[in-house]
Amino acid sequence: MSRKRPMEKPLSPRESGQFVAERSRDVFVDEDGVKRVAQMIYELRESEEFTASGWKKMNPLAPSPDSDEAINWVFVTDTMNFSFWPEREEQQCEVVCRGNTYRGYMSLCAAVTRAMDEGVPITSPSYFSQMSEAELARVLRSDSGTPMPMLRERHQALTEAGRVLLEHGGSFRTFIGHCENDAEKMVKYIVENIPSYRDEAMYEGKRISFYKRAQILVADFWGIMEARGEGHIPNLDFLTMFADYRVPQGLVYLGALRYSDALMETLKNGELLSSGERREVEIRACSIWCVERIRQHLWKLVEERDGKSCHINSALIDFYLWPYAKKHHKEMAHIPIHHTRCIYY
């Protein structure tokens, strides 16, 4: 499917969430569940999970935040941050790095850091913009019998993104420097310049967007700058949750999101949803709107009970829900994850 950009600008992720939630046929935001989750987060509002320092507990595999290498490392991992779910639960891609074994998204981080340890200049755009598919296959090699999925797509996304950086000063830092610490400008600039980040769809005749990886890239960049004491992005609240396949499952489990019986049945049968089809769009967009409603409700609680404004934005709620879903995956096993093979998440 060609992704030529028509003249009509897509709705932002937040607007897209609301637009789809108001018309959705198979996925519903449950206001009672939303209030319960807001209450749960309200009780945790002062905890480590919701402070900047909790967010700053950088990925143990990432380079030290005070190096510009850390910024390019985040760019490399976020550019390939999609589609890690295994065809069969018992056949997971595993990567061993510095004595630990990693799966899922962390297997990608481990592979990139392992390559650095082995002397591969994987964070250098002049290298990764022109590396061969075989070189990337070696970087992403699995230590289990199961390879990382979508090697060709990861190679295409990474080399293309590297070429864009070379046209913009040769690093992600110089590339994003055009955006004056403005989260909204950053997301738009990434999406306009790097095709693999154009996470958009059509829904009932409207062009909509999710921009999951672009938003994560901005959040990760902020995390590094924040760890350096330079994290000044005043409108970080522009970011929504990052619509993937793990967080919707958590929202359904918590009762804030509801699937129709027909959709539940489809997912339980293990049916793949294709990227951009109605049900897949509804799951992702309603998840965005669900987290927006949780945030709105939480802000109201904090204002009413604590008499102050709330610092917890949608991205922070996502950063709480994603590990929550991972941690409780056994209790959530009865709620199916939707499966879509694509480069957007």
SVG drawing of the C-alpha trace seen along z (x, -y; Angstrom):
<svg xmlns="http://www.w3.org/2000/svg" viewBox="-21 -27 56 50">
<polyline fill="none" stroke="black" stroke-width="0.4" points="0.0,0.0 1.6,-3.3 1.6,-5.9 1.6,-9.1 0.5,-12.0 -2.7,-13.6 -3.3,-17.3 -5.7,-16.8 -3.7,-16.9 -4.4,-14.0 -6.1,-14.6 -3.6,-14.5 -3.4,-11.3 -5.5,-12.9 -8.1,-14.1 -8.0,-10.8 -8.7,-9.0 -11.8,-11.1 -13.0,-10.9 -12.8,-7.1 -14.1,-6.5 -17.3,-8.5 -18.0,-6.2 -16.5,-2.9 -18.4,0.3 -16.3,2.9 -14.3,1.1 -15.7,-1.1 -14.3,-3.3 -16.0,-2.4 -16.4,-5.5 -16.8,-3.6 -13.6,-1.7 -11.9,-4.9 -12.8,-6.4 -11.4,-3.3 -8.1,-3.4 -7.9,-7.2 -8.5,-6.4 -5.8,-3.7 -3.3,-6.1 -4.4,-8.9 -3.3,-6.7 0.1,-6.1 0.5,-9.7 3.5,-10.4 5.2,-7.1 8.4,-6.5 6.4,-5.3 5.0,-8.8 8.0,-11.1 10.5,-12.2 13.1,-10.2 11.1,-7.1 10.9,-7.8 14.7,-8.6 15.6,-5.2 16.9,-4.7 16.9,-1.4 19.9,0.5 21.1,1.3 21.2,-2.3 24.5,-4.2 25.1,-6.8 22.7,-9.8 25.5,-12.3 26.9,-11.0 25.5,-12.0 25.8,-8.3 22.8,-7.8 20.7,-10.0 21.6,-8.1 21.2,-4.8 17.6,-5.8 17.1,-6.8 18.3,-3.4 16.2,-1.4 13.0,-3.5 13.4,-3.3 13.3,0.5 10.8,0.6 8.0,2.6 6.4,6.1 8.2,8.3 5.4,10.7 6.3,14.3 4.3,16.6 4.1,19.1 4.5,18.1 7.1,20.8 9.2,19.6 10.6,16.2 13.6,14.4 16.2,14.1 19.3,12.0 22.0,12.4 23.9,9.2 26.3,8.7 25.2,11.9 21.4,11.4 18.8,12.8 16.2,10.4 13.0,10.8 10.6,8.6 11.5,4.9 14.4,5.5 15.9,8.1 16.3,5.2 17.9,3.0 20.2,5.8 21.2,6.5 22.1,2.9 24.2,2.7 25.8,6.0 26.9,4.7 28.4,1.6 30.3,3.9 31.6,5.8 32.9,2.6 30.2,2.2 29.5,-1.6 25.8,-0.9 24.9,-4.3 26.7,-6.2 24.4,-7.4 27.2,-7.3 27.4,-3.5 23.8,-2.5 22.5,-4.5 24.4,-2.2 24.8,1.1 23.8,4.2 20.9,6.4 23.4,9.2 25.3,6.8 22.0,5.9 21.1,9.6 24.4,10.2 23.6,7.3 20.1,8.6 21.1,12.3 19.0,14.4 20.5,16.6 17.5,18.8 16.2,20.8 13.8,18.0 15.0,15.0 13.8,11.5 10.8,10.9 10.8,8.5 14.5,8.2 14.0,6.7 11.6,4.0 13.9,3.2 16.8,2.8 14.8,0.6 13.5,-1.6 17.0,-2.0 19.0,-2.7 16.4,-5.2 16.3,-7.0 20.1,-7.1 20.1,-8.8 17.6,-11.4 19.9,-12.2 22.9,-12.6 20.9,-15.2 20.2,-17.0 23.6,-17.5 24.5,-13.8 22.9,-13.1 19.5,-12.9 20.5,-15.8 21.1,-18.2 18.0,-16.8 15.7,-17.5 17.4,-20.8 15.2,-22.5 12.2,-22.0 13.0,-24.5 12.1,-22.0 8.5,-21.8 7.1,-18.3 4.4,-19.0 6.9,-20.3 9.2,-17.3 6.5,-14.7 5.5,-16.5 9.1,-17.0 10.0,-13.3 6.8,-12.2 7.3,-14.6 10.9,-13.6 11.1,-9.9 8.6,-7.7 8.6,-4.7 7.3,-6.9 4.2,-7.9 1.8,-5.9 -1.6,-6.9 -4.8,-5.4 -8.2,-6.2 -11.3,-5.8 -14.8,-6.7 -13.3,-8.9 -11.1,-10.8 -7.3,-10.7 -6.2,-9.9 -2.8,-9.3 -1.3,-7.4 2.4,-8.3 3.3,-5.7 7.1,-5.5 7.5,-9.2 5.9,-10.0 8.1,-7.4 11.2,-8.9 10.3,-12.4 9.6,-10.9 12.9,-9.0 14.8,-12.0 13.2,-14.0 14.2,-11.3 17.9,-11.6 17.8,-15.4 16.0,-15.3 18.7,-12.9 21.3,-15.5 19.2,-18.3 18.4,-19.8 14.9,-18.3 13.1,-21.5 10.1,-20.5 7.3,-22.6 4.5,-21.0 5.3,-17.4 1.6,-17.0 1.0,-17.1 2.0,-13.4 -0.7,-10.8 -0.3,-7.2 1.7,-5.1 -0.9,-2.9 0.5,0.7 -0.7,4.2 0.2,4.5 -1.5,1.4 -5.0,2.1 -4.9,5.5 -4.1,3.9 -7.0,1.4 -9.4,4.2 -8.2,6.1 -8.7,3.0 -12.2,2.5 -11.5,-0.9 -11.8,0.5 -14.4,3.0 -14.4,5.2 -17.6,6.4 -18.2,10.1 -17.5,10.5 -14.1,8.8 -13.3,10.8 -14.1,14.0 -12.0,13.0 -9.0,12.3 -9.4,15.4 -9.3,17.4 -5.9,15.9 -7.1,14.1 -4.5,11.6 -5.8,8.0 -4.2,6.2 -2.7,2.7 -5.3,0.0 -8.4,2.2 -11.4,0.9 -11.1,3.1 -7.4,2.6 -7.8,-1.2 -10.6,-1.1 -8.4,0.8 -5.5,-1.7 -7.6,-4.9 -9.9,-4.0 -6.9,-3.1 -5.6,-6.6 -8.9,-8.2 -9.3,-5.9 -6.0,-7.1 -7.0,-10.7 -10.2,-10.2 -8.2,-8.6 -5.9,-11.6 -8.8,-14.1 -10.4,-12.3 -7.1,-12.1 -6.4,-15.8 -9.9,-16.5 -9.3,-14.3 -5.9,-16.0 -7.4,-19.5 -10.5,-18.7 -8.7,-16.7 -5.2,-18.2 -6.0,-21.7 -3.2,-21.7 -2.6,-20.9 -1.4,-17.4 1.9,-16.6 1.0,-13.2 0.5,-13.3 -0.7,-10.6 2.8,-9.5 3.5,-8.9 0.2,-6.9 1.4,-4.8 4.8,-4.3 2.9,-2.9 0.4,-0.7 3.0,1.0 5.0,2.5 1.8,3.1 0.5,5.2 3.8,7.0 3.9,7.8 0.3,9.1 0.5,11.0 -0.5,14.3 -3.7,12.8 -4.4,11.2 -3.9,14.4 -7.7,14.7 -7.7,11.3 -6.4,11.7 -3.8,9.4 -4.5,8.2 -1.9,9.3 -0.8,7.1 2.5,7.4 3.6,3.9 6.3,1.4 4.3,-1.0 4.2,0.8"/>
</svg>
